[in-house]
Amino acid sequence: MYLYLHQYFATNKRLSLPGIGTFETSYTPADLDFVNRSLKAPVFNIIFHAEEKITDDNLVAFLAMRTGNSVEDCAAAFNDFSNAMQQKLKAGETENLPGIGSIKLEQKHYVFTPDNAVQQFFPAVTAEKIVRPNASHTVKVGEEEKTSEQMHELLNTAVKKDPWMLAATLLAAAGIIAIAAYYLTK
């Protein structure tokens, strides 16, 4: 039964056990820690809500499909399993639900410890910027796509100075000197 409960929980992200409560997953997305240059994997947390719920009909149908037994037989087996689990918890035992966590009854309240064993396979990853100066890639410029080589050619062209500007500057300087010399001599 534990295997089927874990499969149902993994598929539906929710599992209701009558007389005990509901297990749900909450999702925390991946996080980029820019300052420390690390990328943290997304995290799935398991949350327990202690509440009286009736048996989930989808769970019974899931059990019937997996085991090949009738829906009525699976409902009876699941209710027996749930009642046995409640009796074990009332006797002070800790019930371990593989892949979900462990639950125990302390002072008329359920205490749930989630099984976060999966998170150990997803440690934070170092995020380093890799610069490849000669690598070719496409760049979107307005509505056009150009290669990085085309953009380097476009942006790194030297500004050509026209030779007439130098000649015009020299002629203007000579003219100013000639006019100044004319007025200074008179």
N, C-alpha and C positions, 0 to 999 in steps of 0.2 A: 504494500500500500504506500510506503514511503516514497518509492521510486515514482509511482504515478502522481503523488502529490507534488513532488518536485518538478516533474515534467509539466504538470498543469500550471504550476506557479511560474515556471520559466516561460511558458507560452503566453499566459494571460496577464502576468504581472500582478495577480491578485489571487488570494486563496482564503476562503471562509471556512472555518471549522466551527460547527454549531456548538454553543455552550462555552466556547473559548474566545474566539475573536477572529479578526481578519488581518491577514498579512498583505502588505502592499509594497510596491517598489516606488521609490522617488528617484528622480534623475537629476544629477548635477552635471551640466555640460563641461566640456574640456575648458581649461583655463590657461591662458598664456601669461606667465609672469615675466614681463618684459625686462624689468630691472635685474632679476636674477637669471635671466636667459634660460628659462625652463618652461616646458609645456607639460601640464598635468593632464592625465587621461580623464575621460568622463567617469563619473562615479555613480553606481547604482546602490542606493541605500535601501534596506528593508525596514519597514515601519510596521509596528503592531498596534492594532486598535482593539482593546478588550471590550467586546460587545456581544450581546446575544444575537445570533443570526441563525436563520434557518438554513438548511442545506442548499447549496448552489445547484440548480438544476443542470447547468452547463457542466459542472464537475461530475455529476452522476452520469450524464451522457458521455463525457470524456472517458470515464472509467469503463462504461459499457463498451465503447468503441475499442479501447486498448485491451481489455481482458476477453472480449468476445462473449461475455455473459449478458443476461437481460438487464434492462434498466432497473427493474424491481429488485433483482438479486444484488446489483451493485449499490442501490440505495440502502438496502438492509445491511450489507457488509460495511458500507461507509458509516452508517449510524452506529453499528456495533463498535467499529474502530474508534469513532469519536467518543462514545461513552466510555470505552476502556481507557482512552487517553485522559478523559476527565477524572476517572477514578484514580489513575496513577498520579495525576497532579494533586488531587485532594489528599493522597497518602503521603505527600511531601517529596515525591520523586521528581527528577528533572527529565523532561521529555525532549529528546533531540530529534529535530526534523532536518535530515541531511540536505544540505544546499540552501537551507532557509535560516536555521538557527536553533537555539534551545530555549525552552520555556519552562518556568516553574511557578508555583503558587506560593506567595509569601504574604501572610496576614491578609488573606482574602483578596489579594490583588495579583494579577499575573505579571511576572517580570520576564521580559524577553531580551535575549542576547543574540543579535544578528550574526550570521555566519558570513563574514566579509572576506572569505578566503580567496575569492576571485580577484580582489583588488591587489593582491600581492603580485599578480602577473602583469600589472600595469603601473609601474613606477613612473615618476616624473622623468621626462626626457630633456636633455640639454638641447637648447635651440640656438645654434650658432649660425651666423650669417656667412654664407660662402660666396666669395666674389670670384668670378671667373672672367677676367677681362677680355679674353679673346673668344668667348663662347658666343655663338650667334643665336639670336632669339628675335621674335617678332614684337613690334611695338605698335600700338594703335595710336595714330596721329589723326585727330579729327575723326573722319569716317573711313580713313585709309589705314591699311596695315603695311608697315615697312619693316625691313630687317634692321638689326642694330648697326650693320655696316653702312647701310644707306643713311641712317641718321647721323652716324659719326662723320661721314663725308659731307653731309649737309651742314652740320654744326661746326665742323673744324676747318672749313675752307678759309684760307687766309684772305683778308680783305686786300684786294689789289688797288694800289694807289696809281692813279693815272699820271703818266709822266708830264702831261701838259700843266698839271698843278704846280710842279716844281719850276717849270719854265716860266709860268705866269708869275709866281712869287719872286723869282729872280729879276724878271723884267720890271715888276712893280717896285722892287727895292732899288733897282738902278734908276728908275724914273724919279723916285722920291729923292735919291741922292743928287740927281742932276738938277732938279728943281731947287733943292736946298742950296746947292753950290751956286746956282744962278742968282738967287736972292742974297746970298752971303757976299758975293763978289760985287754987287751993286750997291 
